[in-house]
Amino acid sequence: MALAELLAAHQVYTGEGLPEVPADRSLPDEAPAPEEWAALLAANESTEDADDTHWPRPTELGATVVLDRVIHQTPAEFVRLDTAQVFGNGVLLMVDYVNVRGPREDGLIWFRRSNEQHGNVEISLQLGNAATGAPQHCAPHRADGNVGPHCYTLNHQFWIHPAPEAEELTGTLTVHDAIAADGSAEPLEVQFRLETSVLRGAAGRIRAFEPREPGT
């Protein structure tokens, strides 16, 4: 009834009826033709890095090691080494950063701080051989942020290549542009050490599979 009255009022006011819209506006998902799919796969395979230095090997299912180690903790923020996924050519390290809602922040203040400022938070990581000081290559791989009613969580992955050979790694993890409840924004620098024996021990749990031959 209300919809009919709305349509009638619109027609009286404008002299025109509302445009007709199909009941289902979504377009059907069309699967690509087999030839297009094969061409897409061929293009992806031709651009893959031959030495697999920039990402996990696509022909391996990595072995996950649960670290669950808090390396920094205050009432306002936490930093944790979460998990490490071990591949034949490197390690994917997951780091969690948690920024806690301040005790004097009401819902509106927290909404503005978490949604307008925390999207700029970034984490950088430097690694080195604890015995020799030689740098260990690592690079950002992926980051996902999530705002909740009590905290902001940033899950950051770093790709470590090649697989660490050092018995122990020294690390410096720096959090940039995290605005505290008092408005301060000083970078947070956390140093830690990571024994790699548990990572090497997980290498035996990697599941590898051979890529298919072209045309199969």
Secondary structure, DSSP 8 states (H G I E B T S, - for coil): -HHHHHHHHHHHHHSS------S--S-------HHHHHHHHHHHHHHS-TT--SS--TTEE-EEEEEEEEEEE-SSEEEEEEEEEEETTEEEEEEEEEEE--TT--HHHHHHHHHHTGGG-EEEEEEEETTT--EE-EEEEEEEEEE-SSEEEEEEEEEE-S---SSEEEEEEEEES---TTS----EEEEEEEE-HHHHHHGGG-EE-----TT-
